[in-house]
Amino acid sequence: MINYSKVLTPGIQAVPESSIKEFFDIINEMPEAISLGLGEPDFVTPEHIRKAGAASLLEGHTKYTQNPGLPELRGAIASYLSARFSLNYEPEDEILVTVGGSEAIDLAIRCLIGPGDEIIVPSLTFVCYGPLATVCGGVVKEVVVRAENGFRITAEQVRAAITPRTKLLVLPYPSNPTGAILERQDLEEIAAVLQDTDIVVLCDEIYSELTYGQEHMSLAAVPGMRERTLIVGGFSKAFAMTGWRMGYLCGPRELVAPASALHGYGIMSAPTVTQHAAIEAMKNGMADIAEMRGEYDERRKLLIRGLRDMGLECSEPRGAFYCFPRIDGFGLSDVDFCKRLLQEEQVAIIPGSAFGPGGEGHARVCYAADRAKIEEALKRMERFLQRLRAQQEG
């Protein structure tokens, strides 16, 4: 019988299964549950974008595109980034169209991280960066971010984490799971730490269009940072196109070229029909973004108010579509709290510890659900907390 431990690489054997998956498996078996756990827009992709994708099929656009993506799409992405975020990239060789933002992240990490190389990742964060680096033999240095600092990584934390083996810093803001953002001063202070190093920064900006009260700013817009910054963007969150799997990687050609070569060997090109839909989104979808962002903002206010009214401490999220309240103080771990809430009240939220060190005693609550569901979920959560408090008093 084959010994699979000898076949699989040490890197892949070191990657644990995501603890988030356990909750999604339970949720899938409870169709009547209200899910505030899945990080996916509840909106359907706007009709004009869907029609553009359908039209491309009817017109026979079913062949491979150029490896880096359709020139028209890369040009549209370049124009969008320049107009919205003052980021200027050449469509020909500084923009790569990928299969979702996830592929862009994977390509960047595989191009930059080898055995023993270190990658600095804020904890709390989306779960993919560490495992992808581990597969490459990299060493993940998690920097714990705290509520008292708005869940933002600081320049001093970055400075303290840097060693001679540091190759990559990940800045995933606006943040999943906390809703934190980085402001200009934060970025400028981090830039000052990095300016005399060879460290590259991977900015995962998939939620860049979902900020509330102020516009997103990218590290690449800070003087001197463009040469060392890779931008990951996409269509999943802003345009409600999660299932279309369409993203992009932008940066200096010296960094994008090897990623593009790897993409060509492994993927060939992103799906053609999706690229045509993305062109329509870039050209005519800004009003859709504004409408969805406005609705998310109303839901954000509703959820924050509801969580605080029931006595849960909750920092105000300023981006993405998540709240990250404290749920400690009830004699339960965050995992047990979330499991019991799901079992007893059929409301699904995700334990904070699933997103790394520092998440213990918190939970991610997603407001990508309609207001009626959020209101009902809040009623059920309050009922659950009342029982927990009664048990403590008893």
FENFENQUI-V592656 format. One record per run of one state. SS is the DSSP state (helix for helix, strand for strand, loop for the rest). FROM is the first residue (numbers start at 1). LEN is the number of residues. Records with the same first field share a line. If there is no record, write none. Layout:
BEGIN
SS = FROM-LEN + FROM-LEN
END
This chain:
BEGIN
loop = 1-3 + 8-2 + 14-5 + 29-5 + 36-11 + 59-12 + 86-9 + 99-1 + 113-5 + 124-4 + 136-3 + 145-2 + 150-5 + 162-4 + 172-12 + 195-5 + 205-6 + 212-7 + 222-4 + 235-7 + 245-2 + 251-2 + 267-5 + 285-1 + 310-9 + 320-2 + 324-2 + 327-7 + 346-1 + 349-1 + 356-6 + 367-4 + 394-1
helix = 4-4 + 10-4 + 19-10 + 47-12 + 71-15 + 100-13 + 128-8 + 147-3 + 155-7 + 184-11 + 219-3 + 226-3 + 242-3 + 253-14 + 272-13 + 286-24 + 334-12 + 352-4 + 371-23
strand = 34-2 + 95-4 + 118-6 + 139-6 + 166-6 + 200-5 + 211-1 + 229-6 + 247-4 + 319-1 + 322-2 + 326-1 + 347-2 + 350-2 + 362-5
END
